[in-house]
Amino acid sequence: MAQGAKAKKAATGASSAVRSGKSKSGARGATKATAARDPAAGDIARLEAECQALKAELMAAREEIARLEKRQELVVNRIDWVIDSLHNLLEDEG
């Protein structure tokens, strides 16, 4: 009789899971929800957000470096032009 009761209970549990739309994968979802409340999961999310912010900051810094290098190149070219112009003036006077 106890085996019959177990079988009846298992069948009832399966039919109620079908009616409610829950299955074993729903139990996995509950495990994921528990993991989301885990402090380590919060730390991981915070670290991932910090990593993304640092990547954005690094990209901005690289763009700034490229802009400054281009500016430096223009300044050096202008100084070279001035020096060449002064040499030409000295040669014309001499």
Secondary structure, 3 states (H helix, E strand, C coil): CHHHHHHHHHHHHHHHHHHHCCCHHHHHHHHHHHHHCCHHHHHHHHHHHHHHHHHHHHHHHHHHHHHHHHHHHHHHHHHHHHHHHHHHHHHHHC
